[in-house]
Amino acid sequence: MRYLSRSAWLAGTTLAIIAAVPAVAASPGSGAVEQTIPPPVSQNPKPPPLHLSDDQRTKIQQVLKDENSEVQFSLKSNKPSQKFEPSVGKKIPAGLHPHSLPSPLLSEMPALKRYAYLKFKQQVLIIDPMSRKIVDMFPEASG
């Protein structure tokens, strides 16, 4: 009897909690929490546009030349990405994992703190890690 009353209490409490949170269930798939106190905060923050000069690209090339981070297609997880042709604005394939830019580069170019990079098919891809989109790309070596 004691078990039965405890189960009934637990079921009643669970139903009360579920009934008290209809607003969360009403926004299908968004998962966003709306801020009611101004100023509004974006639920999909985007980093500012990245405008790298040729000198900045050269500096990035120099810093990354010693980084052994080129995507290896011999790895099973990277094989599906082998046919991917990168271009600015495209999303990188799910199997690719961008790297953080080295600290000395970030201290010299603070705008890069919100970005990551990939060395892919002799190209340096600068990636927005939140959207996984390519925001800039240039050859791995200055030519």
Steps between C-alpha positions, in 0.01 A plus 500: 500500500779732591668430162177577316450838671862592439463415128182703475669798665798474262272478194296799620811709560639412157173601332495829691852582383421411140185713507693795646740523204280526188692798357814295453311226319319757285814605313570189293865426439632846579655422837550874542423688817353842439652780705236737630735764640642745241728506310408195292769235459528315171435127522721443194805719556712562192855624516572826323603472134864407459698715260859374487765695315763328288756572774277335761452195277877476453549516878242222550676290234834549677364405842308196372776361274650306794160376625455136401123528465430430131185287458613140435273303269658174610292531818166322474312796654635738231445282190145632432642856492749424224262618224408821686597811303540791742381852423413803711149465647489118479456286810781257571408128516409356840806272510743792490606658828644853488791598724549804719738755360835521686518745793774726355284556195195582713690754708620669181160483324224500768226488232596136441402393856150406383627282216668165444695360207551191287783411267313331217638407157790750525259776604455678833130523580393752764183360659219647711484214754136571592360472148789286363509729195815607319547877540834528319744276318841534340792277393692327777830636369561844358563464135 
